[in-house]
Amino acid sequence: MEFLQYFSNVFEPFNFAILVFGTVAGLLLGATPGLSPTMTVALLIPFTFHMDSTSGLILLGAAYTSTVAGGAVSAILLKIPGAPANIATTLDGHVMAKNNQATKALHFCFLSSAVGGIIGVFVLIFFSPILADFALGFGPSHLFWVAILGVTVIATLDSSSMTKGLASGALGLWLSTIGYDDVQGVERFVVSEHLQGGIHIIPALIGLFAIPQILSMYAENIKAKSTAMYETEKQSIFQSAKYCLSRYKAMGVGSAIGTVIGLIPGAGGQIAGLVSWDQVRKISKNPKNFGKGEPDGVIAAESANNAMVGPSLVPLLTLSVPGSPTAAVLLGGLLIHGIFPGPNLFRDYPEVSWTFIDSMLVGQILMAGLGILLSGVAVKVLKVPKSYLAPMIMVLAIFGTYSVQHSYSDVLVMLSLGLAMFVLEGFGLRSAPLVLGLVLGPIAETNFVQGTIIAKAAGNEFGYFLTGTLNLTLIGLCVSSILYSLWSYNRQK
């Protein structure tokens, strides 16, 4: 219970002010398409140069936590995920907004994010040493099967047709191969100099979600002469909290999956959100409602991607091994202040490390409160006439895309993918399974190639991927997911 000794440090005036500032900044930046948690934390690092190490880490931790939740605002209101971790939130959250339930969806988002985040931080506090060994146990073969488990979700992301869902996912997997092979350095499908760097996930995410939405706004505005997007209802936060807590199964499954996937280096919030959305749909009594405005879909996705935050820091703080790009940026923040994470971190720097973790716990509650206040203002976006809103979103899309790598090529790729997706939507293909294929492709391919190299060196090509308790467990989950999806699809037909 050592973390309780330093809890009061969080509420020192300067530290608490920094915590509030980081939370607000994370919410606002997270709601901006293209500004991922990694970029947000990187943007705030210069602000920590003249702070002491404790205050600097509080700022970075608060921004990391709140950016993940803030990305759901644009996902729900505009169908544009603020970050890859919010892809699953668009599936039901935006449909709820179209059904005049935007306020309710945002309430569910922030409440479930806080619950999942608190669970994730408690896992970080109490189980770090044990889980560090578990995280180190994941090699290329295990990460390959984790990616394949995500691939098994692709077909079910399109509720209208499994075939079209698979086609969208396959197209995403192919797009992920464009550029240079990360392991062998071979150039593939580079038909233009603008594709030499491959397709970065953020420009793709913005293009595939934002551009079709912008074009749809113009089409609907011309056809219906409508002024605003959707109406919004009044929803009491107490009603939302009561309903959200009653959906303990969705929150529990989402938080559990987010915690486990957070421990896996390189997996990320996008896999946590989508896998938990899919698993909650499978155990639901009304699976047909998912993708059509089911609150459990929002609750599962947001509890998962925030439960991932705490466990994702376990390898970083205990072993000095960053398990994600955001954790790598946080490592830079630690090193700048002369703090070297590792097995002795909590012994050598107990005040800094425990105050940082305690601030993340308090930050979850702050994030929920400030996020709910923000949602009351954010839903007013739906009142803005489409003729004004569409060009504003376009400006944000271009700004968000260019800010990732300061590359003109990324902007062209984003616009091209968006136009192509608008056409493909006319044939029934959807952006969510396509983006998931684009995300999972490099993870699966890189780890398969690395695993194959290791297996050949050991003289055991097949055994490397097919033996071992963890491999067999993941293979069993993949097979079960495929069989259940087929059974569920046939039952619905």
Buried (B, 14 or more C-beta within 10 A) or exposed (E): EEBEEBBEBBEEEEBBEBBBBBBBBBBBBBBBBBBBBBBBBBBBBEBBEEBEBBBBBBBBBBBBBBBBBBBBBBBBBBBBBBBBBBBBBBBBBBBBBBBEBBBBBBBBBBBBBBBBBBBBBBBBBEBBEEBBEBBBEBBBBBBBBBBBBBBBBBBBBBBEBBEBBBBBBBBBBBBBBBBBBEBEEEEEEBEEEBBEBBBBBBBBBBBBBBBBBBBBBEEBBEEEEBEEBBEBEEBEBEEBBEBBEEBEBBBBBBBBBBBBBBBBBBBBBBBBBBBBBBBBBBEBEEBEBBBBBBBBBBBBBBBBBBBBBBBBBBBBBBBBBBBBBBBBBBBEBBEBBEBEBBEEBBEEBBEBBBBBBBBBBBBBEBBBBBBBBBBBEBBEBBEBEBEEBBEEBBEBBBBBBBBBEEBEBBBBBBBBBBBBBBEBBEEBBBBBBBBBBBBBBBBBBBBBBBBBEBBEEEEEEEEBBEEBEBBEEBBEBBEEBBEBBEEBBEEEE
